């Protein structure tokens, strides 16, 4: 099986990164919500996480707002925001590291920290507004700028085994981030392939996931595997075995109310993304997957929507700290993944 870069799901969707079909009602609902969370021109970023203006206003919040605008096809609003967002993001570029970052996450702290997350978020936002990002460093000599990563000459196996010993989920996350970093610096070579082989050797035969281990909650393992697959395996076109086990394990994370794992939008998005991607690779339980994703979409609108028009990121969030902008972006992502496998989802996403 030839696995296209980015996975099968990107082939099943149109070139646009937005929703394939969206009802006028949902489009207006999203735009009305974003209007309620607009920050004043004097604020560092143009959007808040909730209408109370008590949630965070960061690059990440603004990126999720741009994702929402992209999904609903609001190109005029994206164009209007372009100068302000581009200027704000550029202030976060660290020319020494070659990264956009508002927090230094490159020090050797606990295994499993998000090391390159904010850089990826900034580059995502720049891509949406159509601005070329500043260059990422090139060449393995730049590894010295990332002291959490193994350095040239270090024993890669020893480092990977040490990461794994922390716990398999955090270990998989750390190794994936290192391989992601290394291939950006140097490209895909035998070093990367050796790391991929290590991760594959750790795939759990019961769940099919990389990162499973004794005492680790299955829902968190599922979500960790999606991050690894999305950031490394799918972009490299790595063919994954155990598709049936991974589908079974993901479906088992669905709750009686239709949501997945802890009910958060991150969990729902992770699960629907995995189910959509893998159901495009195998017919295993495809009819059940369609039913499960429909139940999830229905539960999202029932249990996570808020009167302001947005969606909660987590169940039971405090109104003052709620991440509605983030939640709304993840809902739209989830609907897009659903649209890739369910013809009925393309008719009306409301």
N, C-alpha and C positions, 0 to 999 in steps of 0.2 A: 504494500500500500504506500503510495506517495503522499506524504503529508505536506501540504503547502505551508509556506511560512505564514504564521499568524493563525493557523488552524483552518479547519473546514468552515467554521462559522463565518469567517470573513468572506469566503467565496459565496456563501449563501445569501449574503446581505448586499445591498447596493453599495456603490463606492462611497456615497455619502455616509458620514459617521452618525447621522441622525436616524430617527425612527423611519422605517420604510413607509408606514402609514400612521397617521395620527388624526383622531377625530377633532373637529373644530372646538368642541367643548373642552377636551383635555388641553389643547393648545392655549386656549384663552385662560384656562385655570392656571397653567404654569406661568404664563406671562403676567397675570394679575398678582400671583404670589411673588414673583421676582420684583415687581414694582413696589410691593410692600416691604421688601428687605433691602431696597437700595439705600446705601449710605450717603451722607452729604458729601459734597465735593471736597470738603476739608478733611475727610477721613482718609486714612492711608490706603484703604482698599474700597472698591465701589459697592460691596455687598456685605450684609450681615447674615448670620446663620438663622435668625428668626426675626419676626416683625417687632419684637420688643426691643431690638437693638441691644440686647444684653448678651447675646451669643458672640462668639469670636468673629473678628473680621480680619482674615488672613489671606495669603495667596491661595491657600487650599480652598477656602470658602469661595473666593472669586473664580477659581478654576471650575468648581462644581456649578456655579452660576452660568459660566460660559458653556459648560457641557449641556445644561438645560436649554440654553438659547440655541445651541447647535442642534439638539434633538428636535426642537419645534421649528427649525428653519428660520429663526429670527436674524437673518444676516445683516439687516440694517442696524439692529441694536448692537450686534457684535462689532460692526464697523465703527459705530459711535464710541464704543468703549476702548477701541484699539490704542489710541495715544496714551490714555491714562494707565491702562494695564501694562503696556510695554515699558513705560517709564518706571512704574513701580517694581516690576519684576527685575529690571536691569540693575536696580540697586542691590539686589541679592546675589549678584554674580561675584564669586570669589575667584579672581583671576589666578591666584596661586594654585588652587585646587582644580580649577576648570569646572566648577560646579555652581549651581544656584543653590544657596542654602541660607536659611534664617536661623538655624540652630546647628551647632557643630556636633554631628553624629559620627565623626570619623575616628574618634578615639577608641582605644580598646576597652570598651565597657562590657556589659553583659552580652553573652552570645544571643543572637536573635533580635537585636535592635534593627529598626529600619534605617539603613545606612544611606541609601540613595533616593529615598522616597521623595523628599522635597525637590530635588533636582528634576526628577521625572514629572512631578506635578507642574513645575514651572515650564518645562519644555512642552507639556501637553497644552497648557494655556497659550503659549506662544504659537503653537501649531494651529489652534483654533482661530486666533486673531490674524494669522498669516504673517508672522514675523519670524525671520530666521534666528534661531537661538545662537548664543555665543558658543564657541567650540568646546567640545569635551576633550580632555587631554588624550594624546596618542602616544603609545610606547610603554612597555612594561616597566621602564625606569620610574614611571609616575606612581608605581605601587608604594614607594616610600612615603607618599603623601597620605596613605591610608593604613595607619599602623595596626588596625584590626585585622587586616588581610595578611596571608602568608607572603613573605618577601621572596624575591628571586634567590634560589639556593636553598630555601627551606624545604623540608620534607612535606609534600602535599598530603600524602596519606596520613602522616602523623597528625597534621593539623586537622584534617577532616574527621579522623577518629576522635580527636579531642572535642571537636564541636559536637559530634554525635553523642558523646558521653554525657553532655549537659542534659539534653533530652532530645529525642529524635525530631520533634517538630521544630524546635529552635535551631537544632543542628542543620536540618535541611534548609531552613531559611537563611542561615549564615553562609552555607556552602553555595546555595543558589545565588546569593547576592555577590559573593566573590567571583563566581564564574561569569555572572552578568557584567561585573566591573571589568574583569580580565578581557573578555571578548570585545568590549568597547575600546580598551586600551590597545590590544594586540591582535584581535580577530580570533577566529576559531582555529585552533591548532591541536596538537596531541595533548597539550596540557588541559585544555577545555574538555576534550574527549575523555581523558582519564577521569576528570571530575564527574562527568556525566555517567561514566561507567560505575563509579562509586555510588552515586545516587540511585542508579538503577538496581544495583546489588542490594540496596536497602528497601526496595519496594515490598510492601507488606502483602503476603500472599492471601490473606483473608479479605482485606479491604481493597487491595490494588493500589492504595495510596503510598506515596513516599512521605515519611514523617510519622507514621503510626508506631506506637510502642506501648509497652505495659503502662496502664494507668492514665493514658492520654484519652481525653474525651473524643469520641468519633467525629462530632460536629466540628471541633476545632481542627482536627486532622484533615477533614475534608476541605476546610477553608484554607488551611496552609498549603495543601496540595494544589488548589486552584491558583494561588499566587505563584507557586513555583512553575506550574505548567504555563501560565499566562506570560510570565516574565522570561522563561528560559526554554522550556521544551517546545512549545508551539512556535515561537519565533525562529527556532533552529530547525523546525520540521522533524523533530524527534518522534518516531513512531512508538506509541505507548502500548504495551501489552495490558492484559487484565482489564479490558474495557468493560466487560460484563460485571466484574467485581466492583469496579468504581461506580458504575450505574446503580448496582444494588445498594452499595454503601451510601450513596448520595440520597437515593429514594428513602432509605431507612432513617434519614435525618429529618424527614418531614413530620411535622407535628399534627395533632388531630385538628388544629384550627386552620391548617393549610400552609402556615409559614414554616420556615426551615430553621433548625437548630435553636438558637436563642430568640428567634423572631426578628432580629435586627435586619435592616435593609442590607447590610454587608453580607450577612448569612444568606438571605434570600437571593441576592445577586450572584454570590459565589455558586450556590447550588444550581440555579437555573442556567448559569453559564456552563457549568460542567455538564449538566444533562443535555443541553442543546448541542454542545460541541461533540460529545461522545455519541449522541444518538444520530449524528450525521456520519458517524464512522461505522456504526453497527446497528442492525435492526432490533437488538436485544431490548425487550420491554418498551418498544417505542410508543405503543398505544397508552401504556401506563404513564410514560413520561409526559405525553400531551395532557393527560388528565391531571397529573401532578402540577404541571406548570400553570394550567388554567386555575386550579384550586389556589395556587400561590398568588397569582395575579388578583384573583377575587379577594383573597384575604388581605392583601396589601391595601386595596382600596377601602376595605371594611375596617381594618384595625390600625393602619398606620397613617391614614389621611388626617389632616387637621383643618379646622374651619378656615384658616388663612389661605388654604388652597395648596399648601405644600404637603410634604410627607415626613413623618418622623424617621430619624435614623435608627432609633432604638425604641422599644416598648417602654412606657413608663418614664420617659425623659422629663426632667424638670423644665417647665416652660421657660425659665430664665436662661438655661444653658442648652436648650434643645438645638440640635443640628438639623434644622428643617431643609436648608439649602442642600446640604450633603445628602440627606435622605431623598430629596426630590430627584437629584441627579442619578442616584443609584436606582430609583424606581424606573426612570426612563431607560437607563442601561438595561435593566432587567426585562422591560417590555421589548426592547430591541432584540435581546437574545431569544425571547419567546417567539418573536415574529420570524426568526430564522427557521423554526421547525413546525410552526402551527399556522396553516393557511388562514384559519379563522381569526387569528390574532392580527392579521394584516387588514382586516375589515374595519375594526373599530377598537382602538386601544383604551377606550374609556370604560 
